[in-house]
């Protein structure tokens, strides 16, 4: 049963409807620990699946290139005002299609081709668009990369300062995709100010935690803030750029007409709904519970002898180095997926292995917290992870049996934790 029903899709395209239904069941039956994923509410699903997908709206409210914006303008304005209010920002642009286009807009607004730009190295937890070599941002600009410290696994702020003074980047990025610790936005801002760089905070992973008061905010420190809307913020797949009033015109011009055509109005509406949800007191509880769950899971993994980068977590994310466990990240992630625990293999800092077959696993608690799973369940989840990792290290036959057992136990557990937007047939 799909709620809302897929009756039209089932009638017209049963093959596709079957795949959607199968994906819903998959999401229902697994402990989803991919750190960048979540479950949106039924209200967000309705907004994103609405007739708003039919409309073109190039431009901004009151200044469009197409007629018929009587409803689109107020929808986009609602999303903008809610974003500004939620984060306390002076300006918001809700049109970027996703995180990478949002970050490209920052380059277009604040740098020229060839300029030095600085970000956390990808294998250390950064993002492709922070100047990594295979990304357009690493090809079209001159990347300067900072790292984490080998002894602490935390960002090396001395290196950030030294590199910034030496290379004078136009843009300094903070934030990334595999950072388990609190980002010191004030320290980054001080360095950016000293060298005359624009400080860009990419808060894609932690936006929901910031909105819910479970992580400090970059507002007041960063000149420009980019975020996807679908990770801890629990909205549809999309992105936003927040900035000071000073940079508003440059940001808007970079998004449209600089990079994009018409905004995806159905996504804008979904973002508006998610922002309203994130402004409610229960979202504050959610954000703190995400962190409490991650800390409890980290603690349980440490007790089982797992090597966690930086020794733990301050946010939703845990990065495990499996080197001492006798199995690399990729086969472990594949075995865990078969066993009903979905996560991704990930490079760890100073990883001697290749990015597509790295040493680590990345986990996050945003999605399971949305299902209502609480910290008291984390020791059991750590035990399941450990059972599968150890069985995988021991060999194939043993692993298959363990995978079947754990998958069945997980389905039984999750039956007690409803999933927004879908319910199994009773
Ligand atoms: N792909 C996202 C993540 O998983 O962190 C970042 O873009």
Boltz pocket constraint, residues with backbone or C-beta under 6 A from the ligand:
constraints:
  - pocket:
      binder: B
      contacts: [[A, 35], [A, 36], [A, 99], [A, 127], [A, 176], [A, 177]]
      max_distance: 6.0
